[in-house]
């Protein structure tokens, strides 16, 4: 225990904290030269339709309003349309080719279309969970088993934080659209990894982080003495029980103290130029996806390793055309602005940007009236990647003629995780932790492959 205490004292020194990223495990690091230093994951929570964004289907247009051929759907899971008449629903958007690469992108996304040569579109994504919460859990952790670490926590475990004054994993959420599904904080949990690796949610309105600022009447010196006293008590307790969570508690208390200075400066957009605010469509303090995208760039500049943005509102069971217009008005322009801003600052070359939802939408209509919707769909949907090590201007994979099944170059969620980790210099098979007798990893025990076709 004496050796452990001496080690902890050295580990708590400022020099050691800077070296290992504010207390992340010191025995981790890239397995090979990384292409990406950080990830910005733009989650369109609710599941955007690939048929209104990146995957045009002329045959589906031809069959609009007619019964869906049973051969496509027989015996397959459907969320809310199970046992109901299944009629084809053609796309409610026009598609055009964009950029020198000629990528097909719908008119709902004119700003993202202007980045066509910088993005790699995946039209053959598949996942395993057909309802929102378990689908988010699967996308975030690679499993629906409760208590597993999120991908942001795995990345921080593997690489550590690059800024000891900010968390290595930050989450921001925004709302706008139809039926905004709740996002539980366990979606950014660290699971069985040290709790210091969990995501920290920043608020777009009011106090950026709850309970970090000093209460009225408490000075910085007073707070510093309190943090020091708690740290000393935690060290004594650690000498007795050698609980690694006590180490996390020590690190997190000191990080919270440093965040009292770093976070207000980070979240203050007043230093951004009017041209930048206009490019994103951001209004400081409004909590919008546009402001969150600008915050994401600022977090990336400051060394935050994993930045996860959720926009809640893409659950389009009805009013598809209406709410696609709404959601795209919130998310299209700032997404493109983020890519362009990173590129002009020379940061896109080492920042991996990922855009997509937890699943897609069915080729069949749901609801009646002039503007029906689409149900949940897991057998084929679209996402895109851009930035560090990604080949821009390519479309990978395809669904069948009606957009139901991914039929070529299929990309499973585990493949997405493996590819993301590869770009960060991490071997998904070696990034593991022994838990309950198993070598547990983000990509699980099922086969996962790096999608090399997407790599520059």
N, C-alpha and C positions, 0 to 999 in steps of 0.2 A: 504493500500500500504506500510505503514511503517513496518507492520509485514512481508509482502512479501519480502521487501528488506532485513530485518534482517535474514529471512530464507535463502535468496539467498546468503548472505555473509557467513553464516555458511556452506551452501551447497558447496560453492566454496573453502572452506578450504581444505588443502591437506589431512587431516585425513578423512573428509567426502567423498572426491573423491575416496580415496582408499576403503572406506567401501562400497560404492554403485557402484563401478566399473566405475569411470570416468564419472559420470553424468547420468547413466541409471536410469529409474524410481525407486525411493526408495521403492515403495509399492509392488514390484514384488519379486518373488523368487520361488524355487521349492515347489510344493504342497505336495510332499512326497519324501522319500529318493531316490535320483537318482542313476542309474547304470552308466550313462555316464556324463562326465563333459564337453565334447566337441564333435563336429561333423566334420568329413572330408568327404565332398561329392565330389566324383570323377565323373564328368559328361562327358560322351562320346558323345559330341554334334554332332548331325546328325542322331543318332539312330542306334546302332549296331544290327546286326542280331542275334536273339536268336538261329537260326538254324545253325549258324557257331560258336557258343560259348558254350551254356550250355544245349541245348534242342535237342538231336538227335531224328530223325524221320525216322525209317526204311521204313515205308509205303510211305513217300514222296520220298525216294530214288527209291522205286519200280516204282513210277509213274512219274519219272523224264522225262520231255519232253512231257508228255501227258496232255490233257485238264484238268484243275482244275474242279472238280465236282461243278456244279452250286449251289448245295444245300448249299455249304459252304459260297458262296459270294453273293447270291441273295439279292438285296436291301440294301447292306451294303456299307458304305463309303470307297472309294478307292481314293488315291491321284492322281497319274498320269496315272494309268492303266484303269481309268474309260472308258468304251466303247471299250476297246481293247481286243484281244484274251488273255485269261488267261491260261497259261500253267504252270504246276508244275515244280519247280526247286529244285532238291535234294540238300542236303548240299554239299558244296565245301570243307568240312573238315572232317577228321576222328575223331571219339570220342573214348575215353578210360576211364576206371574207375581209380580213383586216391584216394590215402590216405586209411586209415583204414576204412573210411566211404564209400568208393567206389563211390564217386561222379562222374557223367558223365561230362567231360570237354573236349573240342575239342583240337586238336593238335595246333591250333592257339595260345593257351594260356598255354604253358608249365610251365611258372613261377607261374601264378595264380594257376595252377593245383597242384603245390607243397604246396599250402596253403589250399588244399581241406578240411582238417579237422578243419580249423579255420573259414570257411565262410559258410553262410547260403544262398543257391541259391533259388531265387524265380522265378519259371517258369510260373507264372500265373498272371503277372502284366497286368493291363488294364488302359488306359487313355481315354480322351474324345476329344482330338484335334489332327488332322491328318496332320497339316502343322507345320513346324519347330518353327517359332516364337510364335504362340499361344500355341503350345505344351510345349515349354520351360516356357512360362508364367504360364501355368497350373501346371507344375511340381514345379515351384518355388514359386507360390503364392496360389495355390489351386483354382484358378479361371482364366478366361480370361478377367475379367473386369479390365480395366486399372486403375492404381493408387493404387493397393493393395500392402501390404507389402510382401516382400520375406520371405521365411522360415528362412533365417539367421537373418533377422531383428526381426522376432517373437521370435526366440531363445534368442537374446540379450535383447529384451524387457522383456522376462520372467525371465532371469537369470542374466543379467548384464555382463559386462566385468570383467575378472579376472586380467587384466593388464592395469593400467592407462596410460602406455606409448605406447600402441598399440591399434588400433581399435579392437573392439570385433568381427568384421566380415570382413574377408579379402578374396579377389577374385584374382586368377591367371589364365591366359589363355595361351594356346599353340596351335600350328597349325601343321598339318601333315596328309596327306591323300587326299581323293578326295573331291573336291567342298566344302571347308571349309565355312560353313554358318556363317554369322556375328552374334555376340552375343551383344545385346544392353545393355548399362549400366542400363537401367530400370529393367533388370532381377534381379538386386540386390538392387533395390530401397527400401526405408523404407515406401513408400506409405504415408498413413495418420499417421503413427507413427512418433515420433520425428526424424528429419533428422540425428541426431547423431547416429542412429541405422542402417543407410544404410551401404552396403558393400563398402569397399575401395579397389580399384583395385591396385595391386602391379605389376610392370613391371619386366619381367625376364631379360630384357636387358637395359643397361643404368641406368638412375635414377629410383630407385624403385618406387617412388611416385612423380608424376609431381608437381612442384612448392612448394615443401616443403623445399628444401635446400635454404639457404640465397643467394640472388643475389651477384654478385661481388661487393666488397667494403662495404658490410654490415656485421658488426661484430655480434657476439652472444649477446653482451650487448646491442647493438643498436636494434637488433630484439626484445630482451626482453622488452625494454622500449616501443617499438611500440605495442607489444602484450598487455602490461599492459594498455597503453593508450586506445586502442580499447576496452579492457574489461571494463574499467571505463565508457566509452561512452555508451557501450551496457547496463551496469547496470542502468545508468541514464534513458535510453530509456525504459528499462524494468519496472522501477518504474512508468513510464507514461502510458504504454499500456498493461503491463502484458502479453506479447506475449511469449508463451513457446518456440517458435523458436529462440528467443533471447538467452534463456538459452542454447539451442543447439549450437548457434554461439559462445558463450563464451567458452563452453567446447571444441568445435572443434578447435578454434584458439589455445587454450592452449595445446591440444593434438598434433596438428601439430608442435608446438614448441618443445614438448618433443620428437616427432618422428624424429627430425633432428639428434638426438643422437641414438635413439633405432633402427631405420630402417636400417641405414648402417651396424650396427653390426649384425643385424638379417640376412641380405641378403648376407653377406660375408661368402662364403663357404670355405674359406682358412683354417679355423680351423677344418674342417671335415677331417677325416683320408682318405688316398688313398683307403683303403679297403671299407669305406662307399661310397665314390664316385663311386667306381667300382661296388658295389652292386646295386646302383640305376642306373648306367650308366649315371651319371650326369657330365656335363662339366660346371663349374661355368660361369655364365653370358650368357649361350647360349639360355635362354628362353624356353627350352624344357620342356615337361611334366615330364621327369625324374628329372630335377632340381627343378621343381615346387613341385614334391612330397617330395623332401628333404626339401625344404622351408616349406612345410606343416608340416612336423615333427617338425621343429624348431619353427614354429608359435604355434603349439600345446604345446610344452614345455614351451612356454612363456605365456600361459594362454589365447590365442585367442580362443574365444568360438565357432565360426563357420568359417570353411575354405572351400571355394568352388573352385575347380579346373575344368576348362573346357578344353577339348582337341577337337579342331574343325577339322573334317576330316572324319567323319563316315557316310556321306551321300552317300551310295553306290548304286546309280541307275544303274551303269555300272561298269565293271571291279571289280566285287565282290571279286574274289580270289586275284587279284593283290592288291587291296586296303585294304582288310582284313589283308594281310601280312604286308602292310605298317603301318596301324594303330596299329596292335598288336605289331609290332616291337617297336613302340613308347611307348606304354602304358602297355604292359604285365609285363615286367621286373620291372619297377619302382613301379607299383601297388603292386606286391608281395614284393618288397623290403620295401615299406612303412609298410605293415602289419607285416613283420618279424622284422623290426627295432623297431616299436612300441612295439612289443611283448617282444623283448629281453631287452628293457628298462623298462619293467613293465608298459607301458602306454596303451597297447591295452585293458587292463581290464577296463579302464574308458574313452576310445576314441571309438566313433562309426564311423566306416568307411562304406560308401555307394557307390556302383559302378553301373552305368547304364546310359542309355540315356533318351531322352524325349519320345521315343516310340521305336518300333522294326521295322522289315522288313517283307514283305509279303512272303508266301510260293511260290508265283508265280514269274516267271521270268520277268524282264524288259530289253528291248534291245536285240539285237541279237549278233552274233559272238560267238567266243569260250569262252568268259568270260562275260556273261550277269550280270545284277544286280538285285536288289529287290526294290520294292516301299515301301513307308511309311506304317506302320501297327500299329493299336492301340488296337486290340482285344485280343492280347496275346503276351507277350514278357518277357525277363528275366532281372533281376537285382540281385545283391547280397549285403549282409550286413555282417559285421564282427566286433568283438570287444565287447564293454561294454554291458553285459547282453544278447548278441546274442548267440544262440546255434549253435556251429560250426558243420560242417560235416553233415548238413541236406539239403535236397532238398524239397522245399515246393511248392505244387500246380502242375498243369500240363495243357498243351494244348491238343487239340484233336490229332488224329493220323497224321494229316497233318500240325500241328503247327499253325492253323489259330485262333481258339477260345480258350481262357482260359476256362477250363471246370470243374476244381475242385480246391477248396480252393482259389478262385479268390481274388487277392489283388489289390484294387483300389489305385490310387495315394493318395487319402484321407486317406486310411488305412496306407499307408507308412508314411504319415505325423503324424498320430495319434500315431503310434508305435514309431517313432523317438522322439516325444515329451514325451511319456511315459518313455522311457529310460532316458531322461533328467530330470525326476521327475516332469513333467508338465502334467496336465490334459488338454487334447485338448479342452474339453468343457468349462473349466473355464478360459483358457487363451484367453481372449476376450477384445475388446475395443469397446465402444459405438461410432458408426460412422454413420452419416446420419439417426439416429433413430434406428439403428440395433446394436445388440451385435455381432460384426464381429469377426471371428476367422479364423485361417489358414485352418481348415478343413471345413469351411462353414456351411451351414444348412442341407446339405444332411447327411445321416447316414455314420458314419465312425467307424471302429472298430480297436482295438489294436490286432495285429496278434500275439496272445499269443503262438502259435505253434512255433514261431521263438525264443522265449525267454528261456534262460537257467534257 
